[in-house]
Amino acid sequence: MNSPRPVRSFEQWYASLPKVTPRYLAGNHGCYGTPGLAPLEEAGWPHLADELGTSRYFAADGRRCVTFRPDEQHLLECALHPLWEAWARPDGLRSPAWIAQFTTDTPPEIIGGFTAALAADHTTPQGTPHYLTSPGEHEHALHPLAAAGWQPAHRAEQWGFRAPDRQAEAHYRPAHERRHPFEELRCGPVWIIAAQPRTSPFALWRATLTSATPAHLIAAFLTALAEPTGLPRDPDDLPDTLRDHLTLT
């Protein structure tokens, strides 16, 4: 009698896949949100899930939240639909101090750089939680891209960097007036990070972060963005429109 074939875990299946470079064009194909949610699970954040599958992870203090909406993946044709949202607030009774949103095809491994930094529990010497510190200098947030050899893409009042292959970029535009984070997202967030294949007139994905987002959290996302190692993906899950822009190893 043949023994039943052992069932592979997600981690085993994921590790066995070919690696896709550049990682910022790997999309969200086949890996669901697991790599982006793993840091929250490891930090012990409890989560609530509704009947549609939307998951909301809250830190124990109730002041940090990450929402993942897999029920809205049917909107894949709307590539810039926000599938992820993260925020932090001073206390449980106040609105968010800042908001970050990541659209459908943002690679969850890159989001994982952000969620890992957000889930850390440490304070400044003055006792301020790290996720509520002042936003700091945009140069600090952009430093990982400069260190990785990305090309400066500054213009007018906008500072930024572009990937050497010109298929991803990050830009900071200073705010001239203070707005509520939700209003800022509608009117134009100060941070926009995106990937766009050379032959496409549209962005593959976009991350938007409001002005009060601490620089070290943005830097964590950009560090994961600029990491040169590829991301595991099943070749059968990759759309034909991206294949000419990717290398599988």
Beta strands, then each sheet from edge to edge (+ up, - down):
strand 1: 19-21
strand 2: 47-49
strand 3: 55-58
strand 4: 64-68
strand 5: 82-88
strand 6: 98-103
strand 7: 151-152
strand 8: 159-162
strand 9: 168-172
strand 10: 191-195
strand 11: 205-209
strand 12: 231-232
strand 13: 247-248
sheet 1: 12+ 1- 13+
sheet 2: 2+ 3- 4+ 5- 6+ 11- 10+ 9- 8+ 7-
end
